[in-house]
Amino acid sequence: MAGAQMPLPPAKPPDGTTLFKQQCATCHTTNLSDPTRQGPSLFKIVGKPAGKADGFRYSAGFAEANFVWDAARLDAYLANPQAMVPGSNMAYRQPKAETRTAIIAYLKELN
């Protein structure tokens, strides 16, 4: 029997952990034991006040931030950091809502 092939299953989209490692881990850690990188640790970020992590020097925009990180604010920040926090140094933008949602779900797991 020639040519009979089983179809491949549809590709599974990457999960939040994988997406974080691919897109965020260059600048951010998810624990408190690794050295600080270009951005602050995001360990237990959900529910924390913005711009207040000990030992990290924030941009001028975050010096005036007066909010607590939640899923909606993380989503807005990942979509357009400078619009959410003018003066932010973060250059990364994620236009895909499903990717932002997966990354935020992973960050929520760290709480």
C-alpha positions as CSV (number, residue, x, y, z in Angstrom):
1,M,0.0,0.0,0.0
2,A,1.6,3.1,-1.2
3,G,1.0,6.7,-0.1
4,A,-1.2,6.1,2.9
5,Q,-0.3,8.7,5.5
6,M,-1.8,9.6,8.8
7,P,-2.6,13.3,9.0
8,L,-0.6,15.2,11.6
9,P,-2.5,16.6,14.5
10,P,-3.0,20.4,14.5
11,A,-0.1,22.3,16.0
12,K,-0.7,23.2,19.7
13,P,0.0,26.9,20.4
14,P,2.8,27.5,22.9
15,D,1.7,27.8,26.6
16,G,2.4,30.8,28.8
17,T,5.5,29.3,30.3
18,T,7.0,28.8,26.9
19,L,6.0,32.2,25.6
20,F,7.4,33.9,28.7
21,K,10.7,32.1,28.2
22,Q,10.8,33.0,24.5
23,Q,9.7,36.6,24.8
24,C,10.2,37.9,28.3
25,A,13.0,35.9,30.1
26,T,15.8,37.8,28.4
27,C,14.9,40.9,30.5
28,H,12.8,39.4,33.4
29,T,13.2,36.6,35.9
30,T,10.3,34.8,37.7
31,N,12.1,34.3,41.0
32,L,13.9,36.4,43.6
33,S,17.1,34.4,43.6
34,D,18.4,35.2,40.1
35,P,20.3,38.4,39.6
36,T,18.2,41.4,38.4
37,R,18.2,41.7,34.6
38,Q,17.2,44.7,32.5
39,G,13.7,44.5,33.9
40,P,12.5,43.6,37.4
41,S,11.6,40.2,38.6
42,L,8.0,39.3,37.8
43,F,7.6,36.8,40.7
44,K,4.2,37.4,42.2
45,I,3.7,40.5,40.1
46,V,-0.1,40.2,40.1
47,G,-1.4,42.3,43.0
48,K,1.8,44.2,43.5
49,P,2.1,48.0,43.2
50,A,3.7,49.1,40.0
51,G,7.2,50.5,40.1
52,K,7.9,49.4,43.7
53,A,10.1,46.2,43.6
54,D,13.0,46.4,46.0
55,G,16.4,46.7,44.5
56,F,15.3,47.7,41.0
57,R,15.8,51.2,39.5
58,Y,12.7,52.1,37.6
59,S,12.2,54.5,34.7
60,A,10.8,58.0,35.4
61,G,7.4,56.8,34.2
62,F,7.2,54.2,36.9
63,A,8.2,56.7,39.6
64,E,4.8,58.2,39.2
65,A,2.8,55.0,38.7
66,N,-0.1,54.7,41.2
67,F,-1.7,51.3,40.5
68,V,-1.6,47.7,41.3
69,W,-0.8,45.1,38.6
70,D,-3.8,43.0,37.7
71,A,-4.7,41.1,34.5
72,A,-6.2,44.1,32.7
73,R,-3.3,46.4,33.5
74,L,-0.7,43.7,32.5
75,D,-2.6,43.2,29.2
76,A,-2.7,46.9,28.4
77,Y,1.0,47.2,29.4
78,L,2.1,44.3,27.2
79,A,0.1,45.6,24.3
80,N,1.7,49.1,24.5
81,P,4.0,49.9,27.4
82,Q,4.5,53.6,26.7
83,A,0.8,54.2,26.3
84,M,0.1,52.5,29.7
85,V,3.1,54.1,31.5
86,P,4.5,57.1,29.7
87,G,8.3,57.1,30.1
88,S,8.5,53.3,30.4
89,N,11.7,51.8,29.1
90,M,10.2,48.6,27.9
91,A,10.5,48.2,24.2
92,Y,8.6,44.9,23.9
93,R,5.0,45.0,22.5
94,Q,2.8,42.1,22.0
95,P,-0.1,42.8,19.5
96,K,-1.7,39.3,19.8
97,A,-4.3,39.2,22.6
98,E,-4.1,35.4,22.8
99,T,-0.3,35.6,23.4
100,R,-0.7,38.3,26.1
101,T,-3.5,36.2,27.8
102,A,-1.2,33.1,27.9
103,I,1.7,35.1,29.4
104,I,-0.5,36.7,32.0
105,A,-2.0,33.3,32.9
106,Y,1.6,32.1,33.5
107,L,2.4,35.2,35.7
108,K,-0.8,34.6,37.7
109,E,0.4,31.0,38.4
110,L,3.5,32.5,40.1
111,N,1.4,34.1,42.8
